[in-house]
Amino acid sequence: MANNGISSGKLRGLMKLADSNGRFKMMAIDQRGSMVTKLSEVLDIEKTDVKYDDVAAVKTLITRILSPNATAVLTDPIYGHPYSLTEIPRDVALLLAYEESGYVSEGASENERLSNPIENWTIAKAQRAGTDAIKLLAYYHPDASPVTLKHQQKFVKHVGDECEKQDLPFLLELVSYALEGTTKSVEFAKQKPDLVIRSVEEFTAPEYKVDILKLEFPADLKYTTEYQDHAFYAGDSAYDLDEVKDVCNKLDEASTLPWVILSAGVDIEEFIENVKLAAAAGASGFLCGRAIWKDAVDFYPDTAAVRQFLENEATTNFHNANAAAETALPWFEHRNFGGVENISLSKQSENWYQDYS
């Protein structure tokens, strides 16, 4: 399936997000709620007592030391961007998050999740802040109630429309969840392939105007038979490795857009395996945060120790993730584009100057 033309702004943005070979090796440091929770544990204080400056300081250190290893850095406009913008090298692209951290349940059926925008934050403001692309995280369960599905779909469509207006690439992050039980179970591991693939089938529809999908690994290696000897194995199996590879291939078949893998907080060993398997199936790289740097936060407020971890273990983690992504499919080789030679600008972009005449 060849594309029908891409705007000049979106094309330029996608080029900036990837390396020269078209592979995404992107770092996420947009965590807010989870970072506050982690710092409250490390500092042994209530979450409400975690200071803004502490969150910003951790994000700044991580960005300063690790961003040179990335093709792009995803941060947030609350704690990250104000202090970390100058820490991102000139040749590393900037992504800004759009969604409020976490989710709300009010107005949804039991156990369902609704996503909402950051208060007083718009795509136009993000563009003025210098972003090269927009990232939206949307929790999604295809079997949720019609009210919840409509809310999430409308939210994604709104962001897609606004990104089109501002000519910015739109990266959509889809995160599944359990309507019953917990996501940390063999039962949910068995459900996950179907949930991920059905969600992809929904949001690759043209009306959402998504450019890149940021996806969970479509299975769970903690419950995969061949990983019984690995530290991350959870003690039960939902599938074998051949079945996992088949799921990855089915995901790639379902995605009419280039896609990258997120880490979802797994340990680095498991994430590297995820990247290798996803890349073999057709993924174009990763957008990863905690798997690379999460253990650094344990050393705070000893900033020297944080820095030492980031310069050593975390940098090694990043190098290993980048190496695993070297086999990924360049985004422009995805069937939606069919190679650099087949990429064409939309008619609107060809005649962009007429808007200013």
C-alpha positions in Angstrom: 0.0 0.0 0.0 1.7 3.2 -1.1 1.0 6.5 0.5 -1.1 9.2 -1.3 1.3 11.9 -0.4 2.7 13.4 2.9 2.9 17.0 3.9 6.3 18.6 3.9 6.1 19.4 7.6 5.3 15.8 8.6 7.9 14.4 6.2 10.6 16.7 7.7 9.5 15.7 11.2 9.7 12.0 10.5 13.2 12.4 9.0 14.3 14.2 12.1 13.0 11.6 14.5 14.9 8.8 12.9 18.6 8.2 12.2 20.1 8.6 8.7 19.0 5.1 7.8 15.4 5.6 8.8 15.4 3.8 12.2 13.9 5.2 15.3 16.0 5.1 18.5 14.1 7.4 20.7 14.2 8.0 24.4 11.1 8.7 26.6 11.5 10.9 29.7 7.9 12.2 29.7 6.9 10.2 32.8 5.1 12.3 35.4 2.9 10.3 37.7 5.1 7.3 37.7 8.2 9.5 38.4 6.5 11.2 41.3 5.6 7.8 42.7 9.1 6.5 42.3 10.6 9.5 44.0 8.2 9.3 46.9 9.4 5.7 47.4 13.1 6.6 47.1 12.8 9.7 49.3 10.5 7.9 51.7 7.9 10.6 51.6 4.3 11.0 50.5 3.6 11.6 46.9 2.1 15.0 47.7 5.4 16.0 49.3 7.6 15.3 46.2 8.8 18.7 45.1 8.6 20.0 41.5 12.3 20.8 41.5 13.2 17.1 42.4 11.2 15.8 39.4 12.7 18.4 37.1 16.2 17.7 38.4 16.0 14.0 37.7 14.6 14.5 34.2 17.3 17.1 33.5 20.1 14.7 34.5 18.7 11.8 32.4 18.2 14.1 29.4 21.6 15.6 29.7 23.5 12.3 29.8 21.5 10.0 27.7 20.0 12.1 24.9 23.2 12.1 22.8 22.5 8.4 22.3 19.0 9.0 20.9 17.6 10.1 17.6 14.8 11.9 19.4 13.8 12.7 23.0 10.2 12.6 24.2 9.5 14.8 27.2 6.6 16.6 28.8 5.8 20.3 29.0 5.4 20.4 32.8 8.7 19.1 34.3 10.8 18.2 31.3 10.7 20.9 28.6 11.3 24.0 30.8 14.5 22.7 32.2 15.7 20.1 29.7 15.3 21.8 26.3 18.9 23.0 26.3 20.2 19.6 27.3 19.0 18.0 24.0 21.7 18.1 21.2 20.9 20.1 18.1 20.8 16.9 16.0 18.4 15.1 18.3 14.7 15.7 17.6 12.2 16.8 20.2 8.8 15.2 20.9 6.3 16.6 23.4 3.5 14.7 25.1 -0.1 15.9 24.8 -2.0 13.7 27.3 -2.4 14.3 31.1 -0.4 11.7 33.1 -2.4 8.6 34.0 -6.1 8.2 33.3 -9.4 8.9 34.9 -12.2 6.5 35.6 -15.0 9.0 36.3 -17.6 8.8 33.6 -16.4 5.4 32.5 -17.7 1.9 33.3 -16.0 -0.1 36.0 -12.2 -0.6 35.4 -12.3 1.4 32.2 -9.9 4.2 31.4 -10.3 7.7 29.9 -7.4 9.8 28.6 -7.5 13.6 28.6 -5.2 16.5 27.5 -2.8 18.4 29.8 -4.7 21.4 31.1 -4.1 24.6 29.0 -1.9 22.7 26.5 -2.5 22.7 22.8 -0.8 21.3 19.7 -0.2 24.9 18.5 1.6 25.7 21.8 3.7 22.6 21.4 4.7 23.7 17.9 5.7 27.2 19.3 7.7 25.4 22.0 9.9 23.9 19.2 8.6 20.3 19.0 9.3 18.2 16.0 6.3 15.8 16.6 3.5 15.1 19.0 3.0 12.0 21.1 -0.3 11.0 22.6 -0.8 8.0 24.9 -4.3 6.6 24.8 -5.5 3.7 27.0 -7.6 1.4 24.9 -9.5 -1.8 25.3 -11.6 -2.9 22.2 -14.2 -4.4 24.4 -14.8 -1.4 26.6 -18.2 0.2 26.8 -19.4 2.3 23.8 -19.1 5.5 25.9 -15.5 4.9 26.7 -14.6 3.8 23.2 -16.2 6.9 21.7 -14.3 9.2 24.2 -11.0 7.6 23.3 -11.6 7.6 19.6 -12.8 11.2 19.6 -9.7 12.2 21.7 -7.3 10.6 19.2 -9.1 12.1 16.2 -8.9 15.5 17.8 -5.1 15.2 18.1 -4.8 13.9 14.6 -6.8 16.9 13.2 -4.7 19.4 15.2 -1.4 17.8 14.1 -2.6 18.0 10.5 -3.4 21.7 11.0 0.1 22.4 12.5 1.8 20.1 10.0 3.4 18.0 12.8 3.9 14.2 12.8 1.5 12.4 15.1 2.8 9.4 17.2 0.1 7.5 18.9 0.9 5.3 21.8 -1.7 2.6 22.6 -1.7 0.9 26.0 -4.0 -2.0 26.7 -5.4 -2.9 30.1 -7.5 -5.5 31.9 -11.2 -5.1 32.3 -11.0 -7.9 34.9 -8.1 -9.0 37.0 -4.6 -7.5 36.4 -2.2 -7.0 33.5 0.5 -8.8 35.5 -1.0 -12.3 35.0 -0.8 -15.2 32.6 -4.5 -14.7 31.9 -3.9 -11.2 30.6 -0.8 -12.3 28.7 -3.1 -14.6 26.7 -5.4 -11.8 25.9 -2.7 -9.3 25.0 -2.0 -10.3 21.3 -5.7 -9.9 20.4 -6.0 -6.6 22.3 -2.9 -5.0 20.7 -3.8 -6.1 17.2 -7.4 -5.1 17.3 -6.4 -1.7 18.7 -4.0 -1.2 15.8 -6.7 -2.1 13.3 -8.9 0.6 14.8 -6.4 3.5 14.8 -4.7 2.9 11.5 -8.0 4.1 10.0 -7.3 7.3 7.9 -9.6 9.5 9.9 -7.2 9.4 12.9 -4.4 10.8 10.8 -1.7 8.9 12.8 1.8 8.8 11.3 3.7 6.4 13.6 2.3 3.9 16.1 4.1 3.4 19.4 3.0 0.0 20.5 3.4 -2.5 23.4 5.1 -5.7 22.5 2.1 -7.8 21.4 2.9 -10.7 23.7 4.6 -11.0 27.1 8.0 -12.7 27.2 7.6 -13.2 31.0 5.1 -15.9 30.1 6.9 -17.4 27.1 8.2 -21.0 27.4 11.6 -20.5 25.9 12.5 -17.8 28.5 12.1 -20.0 31.5 15.8 -19.6 32.4 15.7 -15.8 32.3 15.4 -13.7 35.4 12.3 -12.0 34.1 10.3 -15.2 33.6 7.1 -15.2 35.7 6.8 -18.9 36.4 4.1 -19.7 33.9 3.7 -19.9 30.2 1.0 -18.5 27.9 2.6 -19.3 24.6 5.9 -20.5 23.0 8.3 -18.5 21.0 7.0 -19.5 17.6 3.6 -18.3 18.7 5.1 -15.0 19.8 6.8 -14.6 16.5 3.6 -15.3 14.7 1.8 -12.7 16.8 4.5 -10.1 15.9 4.1 -10.9 12.2 0.3 -10.5 12.5 0.8 -7.2 14.1 2.9 -6.0 11.3 0.3 -7.2 8.8 -2.3 -5.3 10.7 -0.4 -2.1 10.8 -0.7 0.0 7.7 1.7 2.5 9.4 5.3 2.3 10.6 5.5 1.2 14.2 7.9 1.2 17.1 8.1 -0.6 20.4 7.7 0.9 23.8 9.2 -0.6 26.9 6.3 -0.4 29.4 8.7 -0.4 32.3 10.2 -3.9 31.6 13.8 -4.6 32.5 16.4 -4.0 29.9 17.1 -7.7 29.2 13.4 -8.3 28.3 13.2 -5.1 26.3 16.2 -6.0 24.1 14.5 -9.3 23.3 11.3 -7.4 22.5 13.2 -5.1 20.1 14.9 -8.0 18.3 11.6 -9.9 17.8 9.7 -6.8 16.8 12.4 -5.6 14.4 12.4 -9.1 12.8 8.7 -8.7 12.2 8.9 -5.2 10.6 9.1 -2.7 13.4 11.0 0.5 12.7 12.7 0.9 16.0 11.7 1.9 19.6 10.7 4.7 21.9 11.9 3.6 25.3 12.3 5.1 28.7 12.3 3.2 31.9 14.0 0.0 30.6 17.1 2.2 29.9 17.3 4.6 32.8 14.8 3.6 35.6 17.4 2.3 38.1 19.2 5.6 38.1 16.3 7.1 40.1 17.1 4.8 43.0 20.2 6.8 43.8 18.5 10.2 44.1 19.1 12.6 45.8 22.8 11.6 45.4 23.2 13.3 42.0 26.8 12.1 41.7 25.6 8.5 42.0 22.7 9.1 39.6 25.1 10.6 37.1 27.5 7.6 37.5 24.7 5.1 36.8 23.5 7.1 33.8 27.1 7.3 32.3 27.7 3.6 32.8 24.9 1.1 33.1 22.2 3.3 31.5 24.5 4.3 28.6 25.3 0.6 28.0 21.6 -0.2 28.1 21.0 2.5 25.4 23.9 1.2 23.2 22.5 -2.3 23.4 19.0 -1.2 22.5 20.4 0.8 19.6 22.3 -2.2 18.4 19.1 -4.4 18.5 17.3 -1.8 16.4 19.9 -1.9 13.6 17.9 -4.7 12.1 14.7 -2.7 12.2 12.8 -1.7 9.0 13.6 1.9 7.9 10.3 3.8 8.3 10.3 4.9 4.6 10.6 1.2 3.6 7.3 0.4 5.2 4.7 -0.6 2.7 2.9 2.7 3.4 5.8 4.5 1.7 7.5 1.9 -0.3 11.0 3.4 -0.3 12.4 6.9 -0.4 12.0 7.1 -4.2 8.3 6.6 -3.8 7.6 9.3 -1.2 5.6 12.1 -2.6 4.5 15.4 -1.1 0.8 16.0 -0.9 -0.7 18.4 -3.3 -1.3 20.8 -0.5 2.4 20.8 0.4 3.5 21.1 -3.2 1.6 24.4 -3.3 2.1 25.6 0.2 3.4 29.0 -0.8 -0.1 29.8 -2.2 -1.3 30.1 1.4 0.9 33.1 1.9 0.5 34.8 -1.5 
